[in-house]
Amino acid sequence: MGTCSSINGSTRLVGLIGSPVARSSSPEIHNAVFSELGCNYAYVACNVSDDDLERAVRGMEALGFVGYNVTAPCKKRIVPYLDEISRAAELMGAVNTVAIQGGRSLGDNIDGAAFMRTLVMEGINIREKQITVLGGGGAASAVIVQAALDGVACIEVFNRDDEYLSGARELVERVNESTSCEAVLHDLADGDLLRASIESSALLVNATNVGTHDVPGCLVSEDMLVPGLIVADMVYVPRETELISLARSKGNQVVDGVGTFIQQAAISERLWFGIDMPISYVRERFFS
């Protein structure tokens, strides 16, 4: 494979907008892939506040960017400034990836697709089955919407009485109105109901920030992890969360958050450039 080591007049640009973006690992990963493939592309992180968002969108179009990822706090507020958004993004009310084609900015939300793609790569099929999702924020919304669009029969969502509750309630209503999936919202504090839901589900997904270094812990107890249950965590730092460790010790099949993170990057590159990210290279270089 070749190497493109410098930016020149022919370099095609993609990037990340939001605030803050300084700690994002996306530039390092994408630029390493471009170098590995010998592609004359570059990924840059741009700190963009809400006040500058519309100008940033128009600027990306004017400067010839191929596309970009979107992070907080811009995912919801960017929607009115785009020419078109995908069905998944519409249901979620949020966009995290934009492709610019023919001067038009096309928005998508690929987190759920990345998660579902990761399950497929692990040989897991949850079509026409029930799943339990912990959380009601952005990551949970992505999982819920894409799972519903991909044919999951029932999604039981458990969320605390917090700032995400009203949004989770509205999302469940949209899913029930717009898909054939039955979505139900429950109180995460109801341990008996959570236990019953997990027992009847094929998959348990943690889509909260519990398990990160900042919010350590696990939302379920050991006895809730029944035989045959598949356990997934959207958290990828640390890779071995308390939930993943607990499920592994119980003999449950586990899916950590790294695969979804990598698939997010891979789907972005496919949307922008039509290239296939070398998954094994990224995993070995950044997550081994």
N, C-alpha and C positions, 0 to 999 in steps of 0.2 A: 504494500500500500504506500501511496505517496505522502508527501508532507507539504502543506501550505503554511509557511512560517511567517508571512507578513501580509499586512493589509495594503491593498493598492487600489487603483481606480476601477477595477473590475470586481472588487469584493462585494458580495451580496450580504446585506445586514438583516439580522433578526435580533430580538432582545427581550427584555423584561421591563415592565413598568409597574409602579406602585411605590409605597413608602412605609418602612425603610427597605432597601434592597441590598445594602452593603454586605450583609452576611449570607446572601443567597449563594448556593453552590452551583446553580444552573450555568453561569458563564463558564466556569472551569470545566464542567462536564461536557457541555455542548462544544466548546472550542477544542477540547481534547479529541472529541469524535471527529470534528471537521478536519483536524490535523491528521488523524489516523487514516481517514478516507481520502486525504489529499484534495479536499473541497475548498474552494476559495470563498468561504463563508465566515462570518464573524458574529458572535453573540455578545451583546452589551447590555449592562444593567443601567436603567435610567430611573433616577429618583423623581417620581411624579406625585404631586399632592392632588387632592380633590379639586382644588381651585384651578389647577393647570391641566386637568384631564382632557377636556375637549380640544384644547390647543395641542396637547401631546398626540391625540389621535390624528388630527389633521396634519401635524408635523410629520408623523410616521408615514402617512400617505404621500406627502409632498417630497420627502427625502428618499423615497423609493425603497423603504423597508419591505421585506417579503412578508413579515409578520412578527408577532411578539406574544409573549405570555403576559398575563395580568395577575397581580397579587393584591393583597389588601393595601389600602382600603377601596380599591377601584373596581372590584369585580362586579358589583351590582350597579354602580353609578355609570359604568361605561356603556351599558346597554343602549341608552337613547342616542348615542353618538355613532352607532354602527349601522351599516346598511342592511344587514341581515344577520339573524342568529339561528342556531340549530334548534331542533325541537327540545333536546335535552337542556340547552341553555335557557330556553323559554320557560320550561317547567321549573327549573331551579331559580330563575330570575337572576342569574349570574353568569358571567363569562370569564374564562381564565386563559383562553387561547384565541388569537386573532390571526387570520390569514388575509393578506391584501392581494387581491386579484383584479386586474384591470382597473385599478384605482378605487375599488370597492373594499370596504373592511367587513369581513365575514367573521362573526363570533361563534365560538363553541365553548362547551365546558367538557373537558376530556377526562376529568378525574374519575368519574364513574366508569367510563369506557376502559380506562387504564386498569381499574380494579377488576372489572369483569374479564378483561383480557388476561390478567394474571391468573385468575381462577382457571380459565381455559388451559393456560400453559401448565398448570398443576394437575390437569386431568379432572377438574371438578365441574360438575354440571348441576346447576340449581334451578333450571327451568321447571316450572310447574310445582315448585316446592316452597316451603315456608322458610323465611330467614328472620333472625332477630338482630336489630341494629341498635347499638348504644350511642346516643347522641342525636342532636338536632341541628347542628351547625353546618358549615359549608361542606366538610368532608362527608358527613352523614347524608346531606341532601344529594350529593353526587352519587353515592352508592344507592340510595333509595330510588332516585329517578331512573338511573340506568338499569338497575335490576328490574324495575317495573316494566321498562320499555323492552327488556330482553326476555320477558316471559315468566318472571317469578310469580308464583300464585298469590302469596301473602307475605307482607312485610310488617312485622310488629316492631314499632319504634319506641324506645324508652329514653325519656329525657327528663332532666331535673326541671324544677320551676325556676328557670333562669332567663337570661336575655334572649335565648334561642327558642323559648317555648312557643311564642306566638307565631314565629316564622315556621316552626316545625308543624304547628297545627294547620297553617295555610298550605304548606307543602303537601301534607297528607290529603287535604281536600282536593288539591289540584291533581294529584296522582289518581285518586279514586274517580274523579270526573273525566280524566283524559286517557286512562289506560284500563286494561282488563284486570289489573292487579288490585287486590284488596289491601289497603294500608290502614293501620290502626296505631294511634298514639297513646302511650301509657306513661304513668309516672314512674321514673326510675327508682323512687323510694319504695315502691311496692315490691318487696323481695319475693313474696309468694307468686305474684303474677309473672315476674321475671323468670323465676325458676320454671314455671309451667310453660312459658313461651319457649325457653331454651330447650326444654325436654321434647317439644314437638317440632323443633326446627332442624333443618339440615345444616345450617350455618349460623354462627354467631360472629358479628363484626363489631369491634370497638372502633368507633369513629369519633371519639372524644380525644382530648389531649391528656387524659389520664394514662400514665405510663411513660410520659416524657421525663427528661431530667428535672424540669421545672415543676411537674405535677406527678410525682411518683405514686405508684399504687396500682390497684386492680379493682374493677367494679363488680366482679363476680367472685363467689366463693368456690372452693375446690369441689364441693359436692354438687354444684350446678352443672359441671362439665360431664355430661353423660356419655357413655360409649357411642361411637359412631358420629359424634358431633364434630364438625369442622370449625376451627377457630381461626379468625383472621383479625389482624390489627393494622389499622391505617398508620399508626405511629412507626416511623422508621429510624429514629434516633432516640433511644438506643434500639438496635435491631432486635435484641432479645428483651422485650418488655416483660413485666411481671406476668401479664396474661399469657404471653407466648410460652414463657418458661413453665408456668403452671399447667397449661394445656399439654405441652410436650411431656411433662412428667406423668401426666395421666394417660398418655398414649393416644391422645387425639391428634388428628392431622392438623398441622398449623400452616398458616400463610402469613409471613411477616410483611411489614410495610415497604421493604426495599423493592420488591418486585413491582408494586404499583408505582412507586416513585420513578423507577427506570422506564416503565411503560408510558408514563406521562411524557417523559422526554422523547421517547421513541415515536409516539403518536404526533407530537409537535413537529418533529423533523420530517415525518411522512407528509403532514399537511402542508408544510412550507416548501419542501424541496423534492418530495417524492422519493427520499432515500430511506434505506433500512438501517437503523442504528445497529451497530454490532453489540448486541446485548451482553454477550460473554465478556467482551473487552471492557465495557463499562463496569460490569459487576466485579471483575477481577481487579481493575485498577482502583476503583473507588469504594468497594464494599466487601472486599475479601478480609 
